[in-house]
């Protein structure tokens, strides 16, 4: 107290201006002391006795009084330590002195505004012990309406995986007409790294169930953390996936009633907007030759070493999705990035190892329509696409980043921009769960459905932070054209061999794809050349290679940035064409402003004939492919072409449509169920002779014939043959 008196005496001899400056500081002390005492003592000390006068009390005096009242109300009823009764007079005396000094402040010639002091945070415990200063005199003068609320205690951290934030630029109802990239509402999510989240909980009892057998090293893929990651994907996105599949059915019903596909009026602003996709990573800038193939170990090694720029490891159409194929494929992908991928042929003893210079790896998961029956989450099978994507991403994403690359994907079978939006949300969520930046993933979308061709801009827009380009997936596109218009007699195609690129709807869609992609800064990839080398027939081999060369020259001339091949021996053929016609990395500067594609162009069918040989050829190809697929092979050489599921789909779809409308075939026959039943027996006899009786009899041909027959003669068109076929291998 003596020290305080000396300070007070010194200040009393100073100028009035100094006294005015000192007043606010003293008032803060007053507030803190009043807050530390009992409620009754605080109220008493806040009302110093004074003579009644008609003259109004000084403003500063009122302030001091209200500050004391407010501080008293904020005092917790049960303070940590009781204020001693002996201290009451001291508090009262301090209040009187503060009031007197505040009165002097009124006489100051200038109004002095004290500095605003930021309030200290109030800890949850021992609130009464904290000294809380008001922000300013003006704030302190406001009457307190209610006692201060009890401080909130910080919530305990949750073990649940973090949910993904709503993608930037999206409206509450999920409308596609969002602001173009680069505008205030269309910015990408932050690319800053987030802390990694590692699942540590065991799978919920009954929540995650594996029904497939556990082979060697399967436990390296089906870890508890990986399964929790898959469960998170399923629980967050599966209901949306199923809703979109229902929308496919509803849309198909409208086509069956005569409606034709068209560009969407509600997304016109997206097509007209000035926007581009996010920058493309360096190791995707040159994609002149891409090879595709299944994910068995020997194929993976050969594809990585073949000299192609990219290798698409296929968990979809080139893969028969048996449980062992899927899990062993994931082991092979993980070994590739761990530097442990090699293979020794058990028959020959030949060793296969990954070389130093390899193709950039891209993964194709299954489409939205397929499920993985061997893993159920909460009693429901997980989406095959989420299963394939999730396991690869979970096990390899960070390793890829450490090795200077990224997770790259091909996305198949999209039918709308809403389905593209779902994939984008999956990417955002997956990156967030692993603490990786948004936009790390890059995908290429296959435009292989008729409806997607009318929504190329919209698909690019939905995935603009995660997309590198589009691909003209010609074989599935032909199948989709037949399927979507299967009940329209005005759209019956000629023999499959006459439906070629560069003409009719295929030429229009490929040109539109190049124009759309390049205007948005994305790659326009060419389609598959299915030819393979013809052994023991040099002339046939030369003809096959000449067809590949002509096809690739057409693609390079049209402006494509690269192409697909199905066999390592065709890599040099395709590369020579693109090296000659595209010496630079890509053709993004070829905008194709000369292209003007209308709805009628995209629906213009090829001219040609419908023959009984074409009818029968579809049988032979379709049945042989299904039989191999049931035995676990997804890429099958048939008649010097590398066929995948799309080929079998075209074969059975065309037969179904021809029979439905009783198409008259060249030579006088009519496509009928009776012709089919007679022809199938004859054609299978030919196949047995071609393959050999022993091979044929040991295969699964009876099952394949029955499935192909059921699909071809069904009253209603089955959406995908792989759905009923999967039930035969699951």
Buried (B, 14 or more C-beta within 10 A) or exposed (E): EEEEEEEEEEBEEEEEEEBBBBBBEBBBEBBBBBBBBBEEBBBBBBEBEEEEEEEEBBBBBEBBBBBBBBBBBBBBEEBEEEBEEEBBEEBBEBBEBBBEBBBBBEEBEEEEEBEEEEEEEEEEEEBBEBEBBBEBBEEBBEEEEEEBEEBEEEEEEEEEBBEBEEBBBBEEEEEBEBBBBEEEEBEBBEEEEBEEBEBEEEBEEEBBBBEBEEEEBBEBBBBBBBBBBBBBBBBBBBEBBEEBBEBBEEBBEEBBEEEBBEBBEEBEEBBEBEBBBBEBBEBBBBBBBBBBBBBBBBBBBBBBBBBBBBBBBBBBBBBBBBBBBBBBBBBBBBBBBEEEBEBEEEEEEEEBEBEEEBBBBBBBBBBBBBBBBBBBBBEEBBBBBBBBBBBBBBBBBBBBBEEEBBBBBBBBBBBBBBBBBBBBBBBBBBBBBBBBBBBBBBBBBBBBBBBBBBBBBBBBBBBBBBBBBBBBBBBBBBBBBBBBBBBBEEBBBBBBEBBBBBBBBBBBBBBBBBBBBBBBBBBBBBBBBBBBBBEEEEEEBEEBBEEBBEBBBBBBEBBBBBBBBBBBBBBBBBBEBBEEBBEEBBBBEBBBEEBEBEEEBBBBBBEBEBBBEBBBBBBBBBBBBBBBBBBBBBBBBBEBBBBBBBBBBBBBBBBBBBBBEEBEBBEEBEBEEEBBEEBBEEBBEEBBEEBEEEEBEEBBBEBBBEBBBEBBBEEEBBBBBBEEBBEBBB
